[in-house]
Amino acid sequence: MSKVETLKNTLAIFTVTAAAFALAACAGAPCPATDANPAEAPNESSADITKVDAGTSANSANKSATDTQSKTSATTSATANGSATSTTSTMTSAAAPGADNEKSAIFVSDALDNYRLTTPDSKFADGANSATNPETSADDAGNATNVADPYTSFPALAESVFAHADSLYKAGQTDAATAYLERFRIIKPLWDTWEARTDSMLAEFGKARAAQSKQFEPVVLEIQNMNRAQAAYSMVVETADSLIALAPGDSLTNWATAQKQIAYKNTLAKAQKEYVQIKSLADDQAQFADALAQAEKFQMRYRDFEDTLHIQALIDHIRDMAESADSAAIKYWEKNDPAKALAKADTLIKTEKFSAAKELLNKLKASNLRAQALQKYKELGDAFCNKQRKETSQIFTKAQKQKDEAKKRTLLEQAIEPLDKCLAEYPENSQKQKVLENKQFLEKELTK
């Protein structure tokens, strides 16, 4: 062996031994930053260093330092799949003149492995769970598992990497921080691979969903046709629930639920129109028996809408009206013409025969012209109260001219009586507010 080769081997042994001792020191305390400029190192020495494989495991670094003196050949036969050498020697090798990008990436990767293995409290030590905001899922056995949300986990992990690198830099470990970030930087090819795999999986899932959707297509079309034809809510619900029971997936399940809501709105609109018709049959036409029969059928057909329409309350309302109606009056209109009676009531109002008009209109409330009779009854109340107010006005005028305070007081009390009569006979007449104001005015005059 030539002197040159012997010198090179000795230099290699010395370098590996120094690296092992530096690694052991870093495991117990923070390593100071290496200020050596790789560009100033001798070319020959740097070239020899790059020949030293970085495959010595960090967990056996001390052992390697001891065995190196007796096993010179180990420095040239160590495999490339082991852990990294010390951070200092690796950074020097990575920056050596003439080293290509691929070799630099390998040495940087090894440097990070070295730092991770010699820093057990690192956030990214083997076995550490760096996922944030995990979602709860279940495995095939039904056991609860944590599934990371990639939308939050990856950004959080990246921020942790930057924070850790910054903490190394601030602690003076510039080489370790640089190696750590270089390790992170070379993930990009892996990311491209992950994206390609994601696209492939999405395509496969899409095919499965399409095949599954085709399986449920007949039921989907049936539900769509039902809602187009505004079929009964109960029918749509039955069909939609049968689809949901087949577990067609989230998309179709949500769609079926939305279709039930559409059917509910469609059926409710139809039910509301029918409700108004039934109520009008009782309120406006006094057809209580017919209205009650329709209301009971209506309740059976729209039992899902009881909370919205209050159908039972409508039935009770019709029954109360039927019970309060004069049975004799109902029979009277079977033989007499309600239209002629309504015209007669109008004449009685105009001639101020209010009592007769009121009696006739109360009878007409039990006829098929009930709505017209109710309207005419309002006109009767207004006419009656107008007359009472006029009478009050005349009496008040007399009271104002009276100089005798006792007689004046008596007239004011008499002026209030017609107003009380209006409120008693027709408490819901349209002039009620004016009548009350007139009464309050007269009562104030009495206190003077």
DOLUMNU-97298 format. One record per atom (N, C-alpha, C): z, y, x negated. Coordinates in steps of 0.001 Angstrom, whole numbers, plus 500000, padded with zeros to 6 digits. Example, Ala and Ser with C-alpha at 12.3 -4.5 7.8 and 13.67 -1.06 7.14 Angstrom:
2
507800494310486810;507800495500487700;507800496700486800;507080497750487150;507140498940486330;507870500030487100;
# end
This chain:
448
500000498810499120;500000500000500000;500000501235499086;499144502188499407;499020503391498572;500218504301498776;500387505225497854;501504506171497957;501351507077499164;500098507382499484;499864508270500639;500300507597501935;499892506304502076;500266505582503294;501773505428503381;502415505112502221;503878504968502216;504545506262502643;504007507358502164;504561508666502520;504421508943504016;503257508583504543;503031508787505993;504001507963506822;504177506678506465;505092505816507229;506521506346507155;506917506803505977;508269507343505820;508464508567506693;507419509419506722;507486510631507549;507574510272509040;506842509244509450;506887508808510860;508260508296511227;508851507488510306;510192506955510564;511187508097510694;511073509064509845;511990510205509881;511841510985511198;510602511145511639;510350511909512885;510954511210514103;510729509880514221;511264509132515369;512785509152515350;513365509006514159;514828509020514056;515396510362514492;514751511440514083;515213512786514469;515074512996515966;514003512473516518;513786512625517969;514846511880518756;515195510669518288;516209509877519002;517550510586518980;517918511147517797;519203511854517725;519176513113518585;518042513782518658;517933514991519506;518074514625520970;517506513479521347;517604513023522742;519039512684523106;519714511998522206;521113511645522467;521961512896522608;521644513922521851;522416515169521952;522157515862523273;520915515821523753;520574516467525022;521235515785526198;521473514476526082;522088513753527198;523506514217527440;524178514724526429;525567515144526606;525751516609526813;524790517449526396;524916518904526522;523537519505526583;523389520725527101;522079521364527185;521444521517525815;520136521203525737;519430521300524462;518958522718524254;519131523268523117;518647524631522852;517137524652522831;516567525813523155;515112525939523167;514574525803521762;513393525180521620;512746525006520316;511863526191520056;512138526914519043;511393528135518766;510243527901517804;510099526656517350;509049526379516373;507700526635516981;506841527240516257;505477527504516717;504596526351516320;504043525599517305;503228524431516962;502039524799516105;501550526020516225;500356526402515466;500665526510513984;501956526715513617;502323526881512216;502630525556511539;502728524456512301;503051523157511701;501875522658510898;502118521922509820;501015521384508992;500193520415509819;498885520425509634;497985519576510409;498245518118510157;498498517798508912;498684516396508581;499908515845509282;501013516605509257;502243516155509900;502049516018511388;501354516978511997;501136516927513456;500285515743513813;499285515457513032;498417514317513336;499196513032513269;500096512924512299;500908511715512215;501820511582513412;502343512715513865;503273512649514993;502573512131516233;501330512557516450;500613512129517660;500317510656517643;500370510042516456;500158508601516395;501369507836516876;502511508486516912;503733507809517337;503713507685518844;503746506521519373;503686506316520842;504950506826521512;504767507362522702;505910507903523466;506539506866524354;506374505619524068;506801504587525001;508214504111524852;508980504610523926;510367504144523761;511203504595524939;511914503715525607;512722504050526787;513847504993526426;514073506001527372;515144506962527130;516508506305527176;516621505237528021;517907504552528125;518249503792526843;517249503530525981;517517502799524726;517226503691523525;517310505002523714;516962505937522647;517859505744521425;519152505595521646;520072505432520510;519791504148519741;519491503095520486;519190501809519837;517923501940519009;516950502650519533;515692502818518807;515915503586517509;516812504577517577;517084505368516372;517673504513515259;518482503519515623;519119502638514630;518144501625514065;517292501066514975;516383499977514572;515154500485513856;514862501769513920;513596502268513381;513505502069511870;514661502244511128;514625502138509677;514211500755509225;514582499686509974;514260498328509552;512992497797510182;512487498501511216;511291497993511907;510254499093511943;509599499300510835;508632500382510716;507449500169511647;507034498917511788;505832498631512604;506032498930514071;507303499047514562;507560499312515995;507034500661516408;506914501579515441;506461502922515783;504992502950516115;504237501921515728;502801501897515999;502418500902517060;503349500032517508;503012498993518494;503702499185519834;504493500238520020;505178500460521318;504137500735522394;504349500213523585;503372500361524685;503487501726525342;502379502141526049;502313503480526653;502968503555528018;503442502448528565;504035502476529910;505548502581529887;506158502918528803;507599503097528733;507992504496529095;509292504845528859;509772506202529148;509437507120527983;509751508416528114;509307509437527173;510197509513525943;509643510124524871;510449510468523708;511107511789523974;511738512349522956;512474513592523175;511542514725523545;512093515716524259;511321516868524727;510726517649523565;511489517795522488;511035518611521367;509816518011520697;509876516713520354;508762516064519677;507553515994520577;507767515814521857;506642515704522793;505912517024522908;506653518126523053;506034519433523180;505253519767521915;505769519378520751;505063519623519496;503762518851519454;503840517585519905;502650516744519919;501640517265520913;502106517698522091;501186518170523132;500455519414522680;501079520216521819;500466521466521402;499728521349520082;499668520135519521;499054519972518209;497575520305518260;497043520948517227;495620521281517198;494783520026517251;493729520078518039;492824518950518150;493179517971519226;494365518055519874;494743517126520951;493988517501522204;493326516530522871;492542516834524078;493463516931525286;492881517383526445;493685517610527661;494312516327528167;493582515225528089;494110513969528639;495357513540527886;495285513634526554;496434513220525753;497619514144526008;497344515468526191;498418516411526465;499101516081527771;498310515726528791;498888515387530091;499796514188529986;499394513206529174;500211511996529015;501550512351528384;501493513190527326;502731513541526648;503636514413527513;503033515297528306;503843516115529217;504526515251530252;503793514270530781;504367513346531762;505528512589531163;505349512133529944;506426511402529285;507649512302529057;507372513579528771;508494514496528539;509344514669529780;508686514753530929;509443514901532169;510260513644532456;509648512458532233;510412511218532410;511662511245531531;511481511707530300;512612511774529380;513702512691529925;513296513853530414;514306514791530907;515008514255532151;514239513619533048;514835513101534278;515820511987533978;515477511127533050;516345509994532737;517596510429531979;517496511533531257;518665511994530491;519449513055531239;519063513359532463;519787514342533295;520111513703534634;521163512892534721;521451512140535955;521765513013537145;522197514273536926;522535515119538070;521334515915538566;520157515629538036;518950516340538486;518656516054539949;518105517046540606;517743516867542018;516678515804542173;515942515567541092;514806514656541190;515030513389540390;516321513056540115;516617511798539454;516191510648540333;515934509491539703;515459508332540469;516422508008541592;515885507796542771;516703507428543925;517144508604544741;516945509849544258;517377511021545026;516468511228546216;517029511608547322;516247511863548546;515984513351548646;514746513760548374;514410515176548384;513847515641549706;513726514759550674;513170515149551979;514167516001552734;513648517012553416;514503517869554241;514085517768555680;515019518101556578;514771518058558024;514146516733558463;514809515607558211;514207514331558620;514206514174560123;513213513477560628;513159513150562039;513695511733562229;514309511472563349;514848510150563632;513777509289564273;513578508086563725;512610507152564282;513268505785564344;512494504768564584;513044503421564654;512075502463564008;512621501472563273;511749500487562655;511437499379563649;510730498341563171;510324497242564059;511522496529564660;512644496550563960;513842495872564468;514644496750565411;514187497996565610;514900498897566515;516013499683565841;516128499567564488;517172500297563783;516736501738563535;517681502665563589;517355504075563396;516992504327561940;515921505065561694;515484505424560357;515188506914560331;515190507479559100;514883508890558937;513444509048558452;512647509824559180;511258510072558831;511121511543558478;510668511828557253;510552513222556821;509416513919557546;509613515194557798;508565516027558380;507786516650557226;506540516243557006;505804516741555838;505594518247555881;505536518828557057;505280520269557179;506420521093556575;507631520533556598;508776521244556014;509233520620554695;509056519298554548;509577518609553368;508813518986552097;507479519007552159;506696519317550961;506922520752550474;506879521763551356;507192523122550872;508601523232550295;509550522554550921;510928522607550426;511034521954549045;510313520840548865;510325520159547572;509706521037546495;508587521704546833;507930522592545869;508859523729545458;509550524320546413;510477525396546104;511619524903545212;512045523660545447;513107523083544603;512626522897543174;511359522500543018;510791522332541680;510806523665540928;510328524720541612;510293526040540985;511708526512540633;512635526287541533;514009526716541299;514620525973540115;514327524658540025;514886523864538927;514291524295537591;512978524536537583;512323524987536353;512887526337535920;513113527201536878;513664528520536563;515075528405536002;515862527468536551;517226527287536046;517221526748534615;516261525859534291;516144525368532912;515793526500531956;514852527350532411;514419528471531568;515580529433531295;516329529726532358;517452530646532199;518561530059531335;518627528703531277;519629528039530439;519165527914528998;517969528455528694;517456528391527330;516649527153527030;516446526271528007;515697525026527794;514224525260528136;513568526085527344;512186526490527621;511240525305527582;511413524428526598;510523523266526484;510670522335527686;511907522092528083;512132521207529235;511551521816530513;511701523132530667;511155523804531847;509635523716531864;509017523913530679;507550523850530591;507052522447530911;507711521438530324;507315520059530587;507479519706532056;508536520217532624;508819519927534040;507725520500534943;507328521742534696;506276522368535510;504910521728535258;504648521335534006;503376520659533728;503295519339534487;504402518658534579;504464517408535341;504121517661536814;504638518777537328;504368519137538733;502894519524538914;502344520194537899;500980520704538011;499938519598538092;500185518476537424;499182517405537406;499246516512538643;500007516955539675;500037516200540935;498749516414541730;497993517490541427;496818517841542230;495858516660542458;495505515871541459;494629514715541749;495238513747542764;496565513587542675;497228512728543659;497097513323545058;497222514653545139;497115515306546457;495733515073547061;494695515163546258;493339514878546751;493246513452547281;493895512534546588;493896511139547047;494631511000548374;495743511711548497;496510511654549752;495706512229550927;494985513313550657;494167513905551719;493085512932552174;492453512271551221;491406511300551573;491990510141552377;493165509692551977;493814508597552703;494225509037554109;494691510303554213;495047510850555528;493840510872556459;492711511370555947;491494511416556762;491074510032557216;491210509061556318;490844507687556662;491748507129557763;493052507382557646;494001506899558653;493782507588559998;493518508913559961;493256509634561204;492023509105561916;491009508783561129;489797508223561732;490081506877562395;490901506079561710;491258504772562281;492086504934563551;493047505870563514;493866506115564702;493010506624565855;492040507493565529;491168508037566567;490364506948567257;489880505997566485;489141504879567084;490042504066568011;491284503846567564;492221503081568398;492528503821569699;492693505136569601;492972505926570804;491783505910571750;490588506006571178;489386505990572022;489262504666572762;489542503570572044;489468502254572682;490530502121573764;491713502661573481;492797502602574455;492477503443575687;491900504629575447;491542505504576574;490490504855577458;489572504160576863;488528503483577648;489142502421578547;490197501792578075;490877500757578853;491471501336580138;491965502588580053;492607503211581214;491676504140581986;490416504166581608;489457505091582221;489356504948583735;489308503725584312;489203503602585779;490357504271586521;491593504105586013;492748504711586679;492713506230586530;492280506699585370;492184508144585140;491195508777586110;490040508157586278;489019508663587201;489535508654588643;490290507633588991;490835507547590346;491788508710590631;492647509016589667;493590510126589843;492845511457589935;491824511621589088;491039512853589131;490369513035590489;489780511973591017;489103512047592315;490100512338593445;491299511782593346;492331512041594349;492674513536594409;492858514127593247;493225515545593232;492063516442593641;490835516028593330;489684516814593794;489612516812595312;489927515673595906;489905515555597364;491211516021598005;492161516490597162;493473516946597625;494170515865598467;494215514675597879;494894513556598537;496387513821598606;497065513060599440;498506513237599634;499257513054598314;500279513843598170;501084513807596942;501633512412596673;502094511727597706;502687510397597529;501686509406596960;500418509520597357;499387508608596850;499107508877595374;499013510146595014;498750510494593613;499915510057592731;501133510269593207;502316509880592437;502332508370592195;502008507603593211;502013506141593076;501016505690592012;499805506260592046;498772505869591080;499124506363589675;499614507593589570;499978508150588258;501131507369587634;502106506985588445;503236506202587917;502786504824587439;501793504252588114;501271502951587672;500587503075586312;499935504216586072;499314504449584766;500388504631583694;501408505406583984;502479505649583021;503205504353582676;503343503463583665;504031502190583443;503290501302582442;502001501533582254;501208500742581301;501368501225579869;502182502274579661;502429502849578330;501121503191577632;500355504133578185;499045504457577608;499099505382576405;500272505818576018;500404506767574916;500829508137575428;501300508972574491;501841510282574877;500819511148575585;499578511146575097;498554512032575649;498288511738577119;498027510483577448;497734510116578835;498985510196579709;500131509920579142;501376510038579913;501605511487580337;501428512409579404;501580513832579727;500528514285580735;499324513775580586;498249514124581530;498586513637582933;499063512406583051;499413511858584365;500547512655585011;501517513076584210;502616513894584733;502098515232585252;501164515834584521;500576517115584961;499778516934586252;499102515805586399;498337515553587622;499255515437588833;500447514908588635;501415514834589741;501823516234590185;501977517141589240;502331518515589590;501207519205590356;499975518935589964;498825519501590684;498800518985592120;499028517690592280;499045517095593618;500172517677594457;501306517943593835;502444518527594562;502068519895595135;501441520739594303;501052522078594751;500012522002595868;499034521105595722;497993520971596743;498582520550598084;499450519550598036;500042519036599271;501001520056599885;501725520781599051;502653521792599556;501906522892600318;500751523304599805;499966524339600487;499534523872601876;499111522618601979;498722522068603288;499935521972604210;501066521547603675;502270521384604491;502759522730605023;502668523766604226;503128525087604663;502304525606605843;500996525371605831;500147525793606954;500532525045608228;500762523749608103;501136522950609266;502521523352609779;503402523690608878;504754524135609252;504681525370610150;503869526337609745;503715527574610521;503181527282611918;502244526352612023;501655526002613321;502690525383614254;503503524496613725;504536523837614550;505572524857615023;505995525725614104;506996526739614466;506447527706615523;505183528061615375;504558528959616355;504464528305617728;504251526992617749;504167526273619020;505463526392619803;506584526422619087;507884526573619748;508230528037619992;508086528871618953;508507530272619063;507607531095619984;506309530869619915;505364531723620633;504876531147621959;504879529809622064;504307529199623266;505328528411624085;506538528312623602;507602527596624316;507245526149624615;506395525565623798;506045524143623947;507037523323623119;508272523309623588;509355522729622794;509222521226622579;508871520504623619;508759519046623504;507653518667622521;506499519325622657;505377519034621762;505715519448620329;506327520608620173;506686521089618843;507700520159618171;508662519665618946;509675518776618384;509052517458617929;508128516903618733;507461515649618360;506646515830617075;505935516946616970;505137517197615777;506020517417614551;507135518088614751;508039518356613633;508637517066613076;508959516134613938;509533514861613469;508502514046612685;507245514046613146;506180513369612393;505935514079611062;505978515382611125;505786516203609935;506839515865608875;508065515652609322;509148515313608401;508913513967607721;508383513009608449;508100511685607882;506994511760606828;505974512567607089;504838512648606168;505149513467604918;506070514403605031;506365515284603904;507828515201603493;508345513988603443;509756513818603082;510035514252601638;508997514285600772;509186514740599385;509348516251599283;509135516963600393;509159518425600370;510327519003601177;511301518193601490;512436518647602298;513166519815601635;513386519720600325;514124520776599628;513367522099599614;512037522021599688;511222523233599643;510995523820601028;510698522962602008;510326523443603345;511497523475604330;512561522738604050;513728522683604955;513274522248606371;512658521091606409;512067520605607666;513143520286608692;514270519760608261;515339519440609195;515846520696609887;515882521804609175;516305523071609781;515328523508610871;514045523260610656;513041523581611676;513250522735612931;513520521465612739;513757520571613880;514981521026614668;516036521369613963;517255521853614645;516980523149615413;516168524014614845;515804525279615496;515059525026616808;514113524112616786;513335523796617993;514235523174619067;515136522299618645;516046521666619595;516963522707620253;517469523642619463;518334524698620025;517574525534621049;516331525853620742;515522526636621679;515254525864622969;515000524580622830;514718523750624005;515952523642624897;517115523519624273;518356523403625044;518719524709625749;518407525829625111;518752527126625707;517739527578626759;516567526985626772;515545527358627752;515961526892629147;515660527715630145;515989527403631541;515009526347632056;515514525165632368;514641524091632866;513935524489634154;514616525274634969;514002525735636224;512824526655635930;512967527495634885;511884528407634525;510673527626634010;510938526549633262;509837525730632746;509043525132633902;509740524633634894;509067524055636063;508347525136636881;508904526341636862;508298527441637632;506873527727637140;506675527689635815;505358528019635265;504359526878635384;504813525729635841;503874524648636117;503053524943637373;503584525820638256;502904526137639514;502467527601639597;502888528439638646;502578529870638699;501820530302637442;501095531397637583;500245531886636485;501031532852635594;501267532503634355;502023533379633448;501305534705633187;499978534690633183;499225535914632899;499476536971633961;499487536572635208;499750537518636294;501183538042636209;502099537180635849;503501537591635730;503671538594634594;502940538411633488;503021539330632357;502498540717632745;501420540756633509;500871542037633984;501851542730634916;502514541953635761;503504542517636672;504682543110635904;505105542428634845;506213542918634026;505862544256633386;504603544409632985;504162545671632401;504265546811633407;503898546529634642;503997547542635704;505452547916635970;506332546947635983;507750547214636220;508341548101635132;507895547914633886;508402548742632781;507962550188632962;506690550361633307;506168551714633462;506824552458634633;507202551733635659;507873552363636814;509386552408636629;509845552074635419;511249552113635030;512132551202635883;511544550094636348;512331549068637027;512724548038635966;513620548472635125;513939547713633916;514627546374634192;515508546307635151;516220545057635432;515257543971635894;514332544326636803;513359543354637307;512420542916636190;512009543849635363;511107543513634251;511796542564633274;513083542824632999;513819541975632068;513949540555632599;514233540405633866;514369539082634470;513058538310634399;511965538990634696;510655538321634682;510254537920633257;510493538795632303;510130538492630912;510976537350630346;512231537242630731;513052536113630284;512495534795630797;511938534815632025;511293533614632551;510017533294631763;509278534361631408;508015534150630676;508240533584629267;509439533727628735;509734533144627418;509656531619627438;509714531020628619;509605529565628751;508190529131629109;507230530069629077;505839529753629406;504998529657628145;503714529335628345;502824529251627187;502426530630626674;502885531694627340;502669533066626873;503959533641626283;504720532781625670;506014533183625113;505875534322624102;504891534243623216;504711535273622195;504453536628622835;503577536656623849;503278537916624538;504506538434625283;505279537502625835;506487537900626565;507505538521625613;507623537970624391;508553538517623403;508134539931622989;506849540138622817;506360541472622452;506620542475623570;506365542030624790;506597542910625943;508091543205626106;508921542263625724;510372542460625809;510806543587624862;510174543680623678;510475544770622743;510089546120623343;508953546136624026;508517547377624689;509510547779625788;510030546788626490;511025547054627527;512273547688626919;512751547139625805;513942547675625152;513746549116624702;512574549436624119;512301550801623679;512268551769624860;511619551335625942;511523552209627129;512906552478627713;513710551435627808;515063551583628368;515901552534627507;515872552358626190;516691553176625291;516193554621625247;514890554829625374;514366556198625441;514948556945626637;514992556242627750;515546556867628957;517017557195628763;517763556297628110;519185556525627878;519411557714626936;518580557865625955;518725558972625020;518420560310625708;517429560280626588;517126561496627357;518320561903628230;518915560921628833;520089561194629669;521221561760628833;521419561198627647;522442561704626736;522156563150626357;520905563450626059;520514564807625670;520811565817626787;520522565429628023;520765566330629168;522254566610629337;523069565574629217;524525565751629369;525073566605628236;524565566417627021;525044567195625871;524711568680626055;523551568978626622;523172570374626869;524159571043627830;524537570317628845;525533570843629789;526871571075629090;527243570164628212;528516570286627496;528536571517626602;527405571858626021;527343573012625135;527518574327625897;527089574329627162;527202575542627985;528597575686628597;529345574624628591;530678574617629218;531688575341628332;532382576352628920;533396577111628184;534764576462628267;534955575683629297;536241574985629457;536250573786628494;537163573795627549;537205572751626519;537463571368627107;538268571262628151;538555569954628753;537309569383629406;536604570253630180;535373569801630834;534298569473629784;534269570298628736;533295570040627660;533552568681627015;534813568405626803;535170567109626185;534760565956627094;534960566123628396;534593565082629364;533085564844629344;532313565914629290;530853565774629248;530383565071627962;531011565387626856;530642564718625583;530923563219625658;532025562840626272;532337561419626432;531308560753627345;530876561456628389;529849560919629295;528494560787628576;528233561692627642;526962561649626903;526857560408626013;528011559902625604;528006558705624733;527720557432625536;528053557406626790;527925556189627618;526496555648627681;525457556453627887;524089555911627912;523690555253626588;524173555828625514;523865555239624193;524520553865624053;525767553743624511;526449552443624466;525718551425625335;525186551875626457;524461550979627362;523186550457626681;522511551329625955;521297550908625210;521632549830624187;522692550058623400;523076549101622361;523548547776622951;524140547816624143;524631546591624772;523490545774625367;522529546445626030;521422545741626696;520384545220625703;520054546035624705;519002545668623752;519492545975622325;520382545140621816;521001545414620509;520021545420619335;518861544801619516;517896544730618416;516675545598618663;516794546614619493;515629547461619781;515255548301618563;514017548743618515;513487549443617338;514122550807617117;514775551384618129;515389552703618013;516898552626617743;517347551474617346;518781551262617159;519389552268616188;518733552550615070;519278553457614068;519425554876614621;518427555335615379;518495556679615973;519630556766616998;519777555712617771;520837555682618778;522205555770618113;522397555051617022;523675555085616305;523945556464615709;522916557117615203;523090558455614645;523481559461615744;522840559329616917;523204560202618039;524660560017618447;525085558789618456;526454558485618851;527451559056617844;527174558927616558;528062559463615523;528168560992615609;527062561641615934;527072563092616092;527986563528617227;527879562838618359;528710563183619520;530186562933619216;530468561877618519;531869561591618181;532452562661617256;531655563233616373;532123564335615535;532426565585616371;531549565815617375;531759566972618252;533088566848619010;533458565630619333;534712565396620033;535923565730619170;535790565613617868;536932565860616974;537135567333616681;536191568207617038;536297569625616740;537339570277617657;
# end
